[in-house]
Amino acid sequence: MGILIDNELSFTEHINMVTKKANGIMAVIRRSFICIDYKCFNLLYKSLVRPHLEYGVTAWFPYKMKDIEAVEKVQKRATKQVKQLKHLHYSERLTRLNLPTLRYRRHRGDMIEVYKILHKIYDPEVSTGILKLSPVTNTRGHSLNTTVKA
Protein backbone atom coordinates (compact mmCIF):
# COMPACT_ATOMS: atom_id res chain seq x y z
CA MET A 1 0.00 0.00 0.00
CA GLY A 2 2.95 2.34 0.37
CA ILE A 3 2.56 2.92 4.11
CA LEU A 4 5.65 2.70 6.30
CA ILE A 5 5.46 1.12 9.75
CA ASP A 6 8.21 0.35 12.25
CA ASN A 7 8.72 -2.45 14.80
CA GLU A 8 6.78 -0.53 17.47
CA LEU A 9 3.71 -0.09 15.21
CA SER A 10 4.45 3.61 14.92
CA PHE A 11 3.75 5.53 11.74
CA THR A 12 6.04 8.46 12.54
CA GLU A 13 8.42 7.58 9.70
CA HIS A 14 5.51 7.41 7.27
CA ILE A 15 4.12 10.72 8.52
CA ASN A 16 7.54 12.33 8.07
CA MET A 17 7.72 10.99 4.50
CA VAL A 18 4.19 12.18 3.68
CA THR A 19 4.72 15.67 5.11
CA LYS A 20 8.04 16.00 3.30
CA LYS A 21 6.42 15.03 -0.01
CA ALA A 22 3.49 17.44 0.53
CA ASN A 23 5.84 20.28 1.49
CA GLY A 24 7.88 19.56 -1.64
CA ILE A 25 4.80 19.85 -3.81
CA MET A 26 3.90 23.13 -2.09
CA ALA A 27 7.43 24.39 -2.85
CA VAL A 28 6.94 23.61 -6.54
CA ILE A 29 3.61 25.45 -6.49
CA ARG A 30 5.22 28.42 -4.72
CA ARG A 31 7.98 28.62 -7.34
CA SER A 32 5.57 28.19 -10.25
CA PHE A 33 3.04 30.86 -9.35
CA ILE A 34 3.77 34.49 -8.56
CA CYS A 35 0.41 35.20 -6.98
CA ILE A 36 -2.18 32.62 -5.98
CA ASP A 37 -5.80 33.64 -5.46
CA TYR A 38 -8.41 31.73 -3.41
CA LYS A 39 -9.81 29.69 -6.30
CA CYS A 40 -6.41 28.75 -7.72
CA PHE A 41 -5.08 27.79 -4.28
CA ASN A 42 -8.08 25.56 -3.55
CA LEU A 43 -7.74 23.81 -6.88
CA LEU A 44 -3.98 23.25 -6.54
CA TYR A 45 -4.03 22.30 -2.86
CA LYS A 46 -7.01 19.94 -3.06
CA SER A 47 -5.74 18.16 -6.17
CA LEU A 48 -1.97 18.04 -5.62
CA VAL A 49 -1.19 18.29 -1.90
CA ARG A 50 -4.07 17.04 0.23
CA PRO A 51 -4.28 13.60 -1.44
CA HIS A 52 -0.75 12.87 -0.19
CA LEU A 53 -1.75 13.85 3.34
CA GLU A 54 -4.86 11.67 3.30
CA TYR A 55 -3.87 8.56 1.34
CA GLY A 56 -4.42 5.49 3.51
CA VAL A 57 -5.14 7.62 6.57
CA THR A 58 -7.49 4.97 7.97
CA ALA A 59 -4.43 2.74 8.35
CA TRP A 60 -1.94 5.31 9.68
CA PHE A 61 -4.33 7.63 11.56
CA PRO A 62 -2.01 9.86 13.65
CA TYR A 63 -2.69 9.57 17.37
CA LYS A 64 0.42 11.21 18.84
CA MET A 65 0.19 14.99 19.20
CA LYS A 66 3.53 15.51 17.45
CA ASP A 67 2.29 13.52 14.45
CA ILE A 68 -1.08 15.29 14.37
CA GLU A 69 0.68 18.65 14.49
CA ALA A 70 3.19 17.65 11.80
CA VAL A 71 0.41 16.79 9.35
CA GLU A 72 -1.64 19.87 10.21
CA LYS A 73 1.46 22.07 9.90
CA VAL A 74 1.61 21.31 6.17
CA GLN A 75 -1.86 22.75 5.63
CA LYS A 76 -1.10 25.64 7.97
CA ARG A 77 1.95 26.59 5.89
CA ALA A 78 0.14 26.00 2.62
CA THR A 79 -2.68 28.39 3.45
CA LYS A 80 -0.13 31.17 3.86
CA GLN A 81 0.56 31.00 0.12
CA VAL A 82 -2.52 33.14 -0.52
CA LYS A 83 -1.02 36.61 0.00
CA GLN A 84 -4.34 38.22 0.98
CA LEU A 85 -4.63 35.76 3.89
CA LYS A 86 -1.02 35.53 5.06
CA HIS A 87 -1.54 37.90 8.01
CA LEU A 88 -4.62 36.06 9.35
CA HIS A 89 -4.76 33.36 12.01
CA TYR A 90 -4.90 29.75 10.75
CA SER A 91 -8.56 29.21 11.64
CA GLU A 92 -9.55 32.42 9.86
CA ARG A 93 -7.55 31.40 6.76
CA LEU A 94 -9.38 28.06 6.71
CA THR A 95 -12.73 29.81 6.99
CA ARG A 96 -11.96 32.19 4.13
CA LEU A 97 -10.69 29.32 1.95
CA ASN A 98 -13.64 27.14 2.93
CA LEU A 99 -11.32 24.34 4.11
CA PRO A 100 -11.73 22.15 7.22
CA THR A 101 -8.77 21.09 9.35
CA LEU A 102 -7.17 17.79 8.37
CA ARG A 103 -8.01 16.45 11.82
CA TYR A 104 -11.69 17.17 11.21
CA ARG A 105 -11.53 15.43 7.80
CA ARG A 106 -9.98 12.30 9.37
CA HIS A 107 -12.67 12.10 12.05
CA ARG A 108 -15.43 12.77 9.52
CA GLY A 109 -14.07 9.97 7.33
CA ASP A 110 -14.15 7.58 10.28
CA MET A 111 -17.75 8.51 11.05
CA ILE A 112 -18.72 7.90 7.42
CA GLU A 113 -17.13 4.44 7.60
CA VAL A 114 -19.04 3.63 10.82
CA TYR A 115 -22.27 4.76 9.16
CA LYS A 116 -21.60 2.50 6.15
CA ILE A 117 -20.87 -0.48 8.39
CA LEU A 118 -23.98 0.03 10.55
CA HIS A 119 -26.26 0.50 7.56
CA LYS A 120 -24.79 -2.52 5.76
CA ILE A 121 -23.65 -0.51 2.75
CA TYR A 122 -20.56 -2.71 2.55
CA ASP A 123 -20.67 -6.39 1.72
CA PRO A 124 -22.21 -7.97 4.87
CA GLU A 125 -19.68 -10.81 4.85
CA VAL A 126 -16.83 -8.32 5.06
CA SER A 127 -18.27 -5.97 7.67
CA THR A 128 -20.00 -8.53 9.92
CA GLY A 129 -18.49 -8.60 13.36
CA ILE A 130 -16.63 -5.29 13.15
CA LEU A 131 -19.19 -3.36 15.18
CA LYS A 132 -21.99 -4.77 17.28
CA LEU A 133 -25.16 -2.90 18.20
CA SER A 134 -25.47 -2.36 21.94
CA PRO A 135 -28.03 -4.59 23.66
CA VAL A 136 -28.93 -1.71 26.00
CA THR A 137 -31.99 -0.01 24.55
CA ASN A 138 -33.11 2.13 27.49
CA THR A 139 -30.75 5.02 26.76
CA ARG A 140 -31.75 8.29 25.19
CA GLY A 141 -30.69 8.91 21.64
CA HIS A 142 -31.03 6.41 18.85
CA SER A 143 -31.09 2.69 18.17
CA LEU A 144 -27.58 2.57 16.65
CA ASN A 145 -25.53 2.68 19.86
CA THR A 146 -22.57 0.38 19.34
CA THR A 147 -20.11 -1.68 21.33
CA VAL A 148 -16.83 -3.12 20.17
CA LYS A 149 -17.10 -6.84 19.65
CA ALA A 150 -14.64 -8.60 21.94
Phi and psi in degrees as GROMACS dihedral restraints (atoms count N, CA, C in turn):
[ dihedral_restraints ]
;  ai    aj    ak    al  type     phi  dphi    fc
    3     4     5     6     1    87.7    20    10
    4     5     6     7     1    24.9    20    10
    6     7     8     9     1  -113.0    20    10
    7     8     9    10     1   125.8    20    10
    9    10    11    12     1   -87.9    20    10
   10    11    12    13     1   140.1    20    10
   12    13    14    15     1  -142.7    20    10
   13    14    15    16     1   143.7    20    10
   15    16    17    18     1  -103.8    20    10
   16    17    18    19     1  -175.6    20    10
   18    19    20    21     1   -62.8    20    10
   19    20    21    22     1   -25.9    20    10
   21    22    23    24     1   -95.0    20    10
   22    23    24    25     1    14.9    20    10
   24    25    26    27     1    57.9    20    10
   25    26    27    28     1    38.5    20    10
   27    28    29    30     1  -105.9    20    10
   28    29    30    31     1   141.9    20    10
   30    31    32    33     1  -105.4    20    10
   31    32    33    34     1    16.9    20    10
   33    34    35    36     1   -58.4    20    10
   34    35    36    37     1   -42.5    20    10
   36    37    38    39     1   -63.0    20    10
   37    38    39    40     1   -41.0    20    10
   39    40    41    42     1   -64.5    20    10
   40    41    42    43     1   -44.2    20    10
   42    43    44    45     1   -62.3    20    10
   43    44    45    46     1   -40.2    20    10
   45    46    47    48     1   -63.0    20    10
   46    47    48    49     1   -40.9    20    10
   48    49    50    51     1   -65.3    20    10
   49    50    51    52     1   -44.3    20    10
   51    52    53    54     1   -64.5    20    10
   52    53    54    55     1   -45.9    20    10
   54    55    56    57     1   -66.4    20    10
   55    56    57    58     1   -36.2    20    10
   57    58    59    60     1   -64.6    20    10
   58    59    60    61     1   -42.5    20    10
   60    61    62    63     1   -64.9    20    10
   61    62    63    64     1   -44.4    20    10
   63    64    65    66     1   -65.3    20    10
   64    65    66    67     1   -40.6    20    10
   66    67    68    69     1   -65.2    20    10
   67    68    69    70     1   -35.7    20    10
   69    70    71    72     1   -64.2    20    10
   70    71    72    73     1   -41.1    20    10
   72    73    74    75     1   -65.9    20    10
   73    74    75    76     1   -39.9    20    10
   75    76    77    78     1   -63.4    20    10
   76    77    78    79     1   -34.7    20    10
   78    79    80    81     1   -65.7    20    10
   79    80    81    82     1   -40.3    20    10
   81    82    83    84     1   -63.2    20    10
   82    83    84    85     1   -43.2    20    10
   84    85    86    87     1   -62.1    20    10
   85    86    87    88     1   -43.8    20    10
   87    88    89    90     1   -61.5    20    10
   88    89    90    91     1   -39.9    20    10
   90    91    92    93     1   -75.3    20    10
   91    92    93    94     1   -25.0    20    10
   93    94    95    96     1   -86.9    20    10
   94    95    96    97     1   -22.8    20    10
   96    97    98    99     1  -122.4    20    10
   97    98    99   100     1   130.9    20    10
   99   100   101   102     1   -73.7    20    10
  100   101   102   103     1   -48.2    20    10
  102   103   104   105     1  -136.1    20    10
  103   104   105   106     1   128.2    20    10
  105   106   107   108     1  -111.6    20    10
  106   107   108   109     1   126.4    20    10
  108   109   110   111     1   -92.9    20    10
  109   110   111   112     1   177.8    20    10
  111   112   113   114     1   -56.1    20    10
  112   113   114   115     1   -51.6    20    10
  114   115   116   117     1   -64.5    20    10
  115   116   117   118     1   -44.7    20    10
  117   118   119   120     1   -63.9    20    10
  118   119   120   121     1   -43.5    20    10
  120   121   122   123     1   -60.5    20    10
  121   122   123   124     1   -49.0    20    10
  123   124   125   126     1   -57.3    20    10
  124   125   126   127     1   -44.3    20    10
  126   127   128   129     1   -62.7    20    10
  127   128   129   130     1   -49.3    20    10
  129   130   131   132     1   -66.3    20    10
  130   131   132   133     1   -46.3    20    10
  132   133   134   135     1   -65.4    20    10
  133   134   135   136     1   -48.1    20    10
  135   136   137   138     1   -67.6    20    10
  136   137   138   139     1   -29.2    20    10
  138   139   140   141     1   -95.1    20    10
  139   140   141   142     1   -28.3    20    10
  141   142   143   144     1  -109.3    20    10
  142   143   144   145     1   -31.1    20    10
  144   145   146   147     1  -103.4    20    10
  145   146   147   148     1   -54.3    20    10
  147   148   149   150     1   -58.6    20    10
  148   149   150   151     1   -35.8    20    10
  150   151   152   153     1   -58.6    20    10
  151   152   153   154     1   -32.7    20    10
  153   154   155   156     1   -69.0    20    10
  154   155   156   157     1   -33.9    20    10
  156   157   158   159     1   -78.5    20    10
  157   158   159   160     1   -15.7    20    10
  159   160   161   162     1  -116.4    20    10
  160   161   162   163     1    -5.9    20    10
  162   163   164   165     1   -63.8    20    10
  163   164   165   166     1   123.0    20    10
  165   166   167   168     1    67.5    20    10
  166   167   168   169     1    21.7    20    10
  168   169   170   171     1   -64.0    20    10
  169   170   171   172     1   -23.0    20    10
  171   172   173   174     1   -66.3    20    10
  172   173   174   175     1   -25.7    20    10
  174   175   176   177     1   -85.0    20    10
  175   176   177   178     1   -41.2    20    10
  177   178   179   180     1  -109.0    20    10
  178   179   180   181     1    24.5    20    10
  180   181   182   183     1   -40.3    20    10
  181   182   183   184     1   116.4    20    10
  183   184   185   186     1   -70.5    20    10
  184   185   186   187     1   131.0    20    10
  186   187   188   189     1  -119.1    20    10
  187   188   189   190     1   -17.2    20    10
  189   190   191   192     1   -84.9    20    10
  190   191   192   193     1   139.6    20    10
  192   193   194   195     1   -57.4    20    10
  193   194   195   196     1   -39.3    20    10
  195   196   197   198     1   -64.6    20    10
  196   197   198   199     1   -34.4    20    10
  198   199   200   201     1   -73.9    20    10
  199   200   201   202     1   -41.3    20    10
  201   202   203   204     1   -59.9    20    10
  202   203   204   205     1   -46.1    20    10
  204   205   206   207     1   -66.5    20    10
  205   206   207   208     1   -36.3    20    10
  207   208   209   210     1   -63.3    20    10
  208   209   210   211     1   -42.3    20    10
  210   211   212   213     1   -69.9    20    10
  211   212   213   214     1   -43.4    20    10
  213   214   215   216     1   -67.7    20    10
  214   215   216   217     1   -30.2    20    10
  216   217   218   219     1   -61.5    20    10
  217   218   219   220     1   -32.3    20    10
  219   220   221   222     1   -61.7    20    10
  220   221   222   223     1   -48.2    20    10
  222   223   224   225     1   -67.5    20    10
  223   224   225   226     1   -36.8    20    10
  225   226   227   228     1   -60.9    20    10
  226   227   228   229     1   -44.5    20    10
  228   229   230   231     1   -69.1    20    10
  229   230   231   232     1   -38.2    20    10
  231   232   233   234     1   -63.8    20    10
  232   233   234   235     1   -39.6    20    10
  234   235   236   237     1   -67.5    20    10
  235   236   237   238     1   -17.0    20    10
  237   238   239   240     1   -76.2    20    10
  238   239   240   241     1    -6.9    20    10
  240   241   242   243     1   -72.1    20    10
  241   242   243   244     1   -20.0    20    10
  243   244   245   246     1   -83.6    20    10
  244   245   246   247     1   108.4    20    10
  246   247   248   249     1   -58.7    20    10
  247   248   249   250     1   -33.7    20    10
  249   250   251   252     1   -67.2    20    10
  250   251   252   253     1   -19.4    20    10
  252   253   254   255     1  -108.5    20    10
  253   254   255   256     1    -5.3    20    10
  255   256   257   258     1   -54.7    20    10
  256   257   258   259     1   -36.1    20    10
  258   259   260   261     1   -80.9    20    10
  259   260   261   262     1   -11.0    20    10
  261   262   263   264     1   -84.2    20    10
  262   263   264   265     1   159.3    20    10
  264   265   266   267     1   -68.1    20    10
  265   266   267   268     1   154.9    20    10
  267   268   269   270     1   -54.4    20    10
  268   269   270   271     1   -47.0    20    10
  270   271   272   273     1   -63.6    20    10
  271   272   273   274     1   -36.0    20    10
  273   274   275   276     1   -69.9    20    10
  274   275   276   277     1   -38.5    20    10
  276   277   278   279     1   -60.6    20    10
  277   278   279   280     1   -43.3    20    10
  279   280   281   282     1   -62.4    20    10
  280   281   282   283     1   -41.0    20    10
  282   283   284   285     1   -62.5    20    10
  283   284   285   286     1   -46.5    20    10
  285   286   287   288     1   -65.5    20    10
  286   287   288   289     1   -34.5    20    10
  288   289   290   291     1   -87.1    20    10
  289   290   291   292     1    -3.6    20    10
  291   292   293   294     1    59.1    20    10
  292   293   294   295     1    45.9    20    10
  294   295   296   297     1  -119.1    20    10
  295   296   297   298     1   138.4    20    10
  297   298   299   300     1   -86.4    20    10
  298   299   300   301     1   166.8    20    10
  300   301   302   303     1   -69.4    20    10
  301   302   303   304     1   157.4    20    10
  303   304   305   306     1   -67.1    20    10
  304   305   306   307     1   -33.4    20    10
  306   307   308   309     1   -61.1    20    10
  307   308   309   310     1   -45.3    20    10
  309   310   311   312     1   -60.5    20    10
  310   311   312   313     1   -43.3    20    10
  312   313   314   315     1   -63.3    20    10
  313   314   315   316     1   -37.8    20    10
  315   316   317   318     1   -65.2    20    10
  316   317   318   319     1   -45.7    20    10
  318   319   320   321     1   -66.1    20    10
  319   320   321   322     1   -39.7    20    10
  321   322   323   324     1   -62.4    20    10
  322   323   324   325     1   -42.3    20    10
  324   325   326   327     1   -61.3    20    10
  325   326   327   328     1   -40.1    20    10
  327   328   329   330     1   -64.0    20    10
  328   329   330   331     1   -41.3    20    10
  330   331   332   333     1   -65.8    20    10
  331   332   333   334     1   -36.0    20    10
  333   334   335   336     1   -64.2    20    10
  334   335   336   337     1   -41.4    20    10
  336   337   338   339     1   -64.0    20    10
  337   338   339   340     1   -41.4    20    10
  339   340   341   342     1   -62.6    20    10
  340   341   342   343     1   -43.9    20    10
  342   343   344   345     1   -57.6    20    10
  343   344   345   346     1   -46.2    20    10
  345   346   347   348     1   -63.4    20    10
  346   347   348   349     1   -38.8    20    10
  348   349   350   351     1   -67.4    20    10
  349   350   351   352     1   -46.6    20    10
  351   352   353   354     1   -66.5    20    10
  352   353   354   355     1   -31.3    20    10
  354   355   356   357     1   -97.4    20    10
  355   356   357   358     1    13.6    20    10
  357   358   359   360     1    52.8    20    10
  358   359   360   361     1    41.2    20    10
  360   361   362   363     1   -76.4    20    10
  361   362   363   364     1   -31.5    20    10
  363   364   365   366     1   -80.2    20    10
  364   365   366   367     1   168.8    20    10
  366   367   368   369     1   -57.7    20    10
  367   368   369   370     1   122.6    20    10
  369   370   371   372     1   -57.0    20    10
  370   371   372   373     1   -32.0    20    10
  372   373   374   375     1   -67.5    20    10
  373   374   375   376     1   -30.3    20    10
  375   376   377   378     1   -80.9    20    10
  376   377   378   379     1   -42.0    20    10
  378   379   380   381     1   -93.1    20    10
  379   380   381   382     1    -5.4    20    10
  381   382   383   384     1   -65.6    20    10
  382   383   384   385     1   131.3    20    10
  384   385   386   387     1    91.6    20    10
  385   386   387   388     1    -6.9    20    10
  387   388   389   390     1   -73.3    20    10
  388   389   390   391     1   -52.1    20    10
  390   391   392   393     1  -122.9    20    10
  391   392   393   394     1   145.8    20    10
  393   394   395   396     1  -123.3    20    10
  394   395   396   397     1   134.7    20    10
  396   397   398   399     1   -67.2    20    10
  397   398   399   400     1   140.7    20    10
  399   400   401   402     1   -68.5    20    10
  400   401   402   403     1   136.0    20    10
  402   403   404   405     1   -73.2    20    10
  403   404   405   406     1   -16.9    20    10
  405   406   407   408     1   -76.5    20    10
  406   407   408   409     1   118.8    20    10
  408   409   410   411     1  -114.6    20    10
  409   410   411   412     1     2.1    20    10
  411   412   413   414     1   -93.3    20    10
  412   413   414   415     1    16.2    20    10
  414   415   416   417     1   -93.2    20    10
  415   416   417   418     1   157.3    20    10
  417   418   419   420     1   -74.7    20    10
  418   419   420   421     1   156.7    20    10
  420   421   422   423     1   121.7    20    10
  421   422   423   424     1  -116.8    20    10
  423   424   425   426     1  -139.4    20    10
  424   425   426   427     1   175.6    20    10
  426   427   428   429     1   -87.0    20    10
  427   428   429   430     1     2.4    20    10
  429   430   431   432     1  -104.2    20    10
  430   431   432   433     1    29.4    20    10
  432   433   434   435     1   -66.7    20    10
  433   434   435   436     1   136.3    20    10
  435   436   437   438     1  -118.9    20    10
  436   437   438   439     1   160.4    20    10
  438   439   440   441     1  -131.5    20    10
  439   440   441   442     1   155.6    20    10
  441   442   443   444     1   -82.8    20    10
  442   443   444   445     1   130.0    20    10
  444   445   446   447     1   -72.9    20    10
  445   446   447   448     1   123.8    20    10
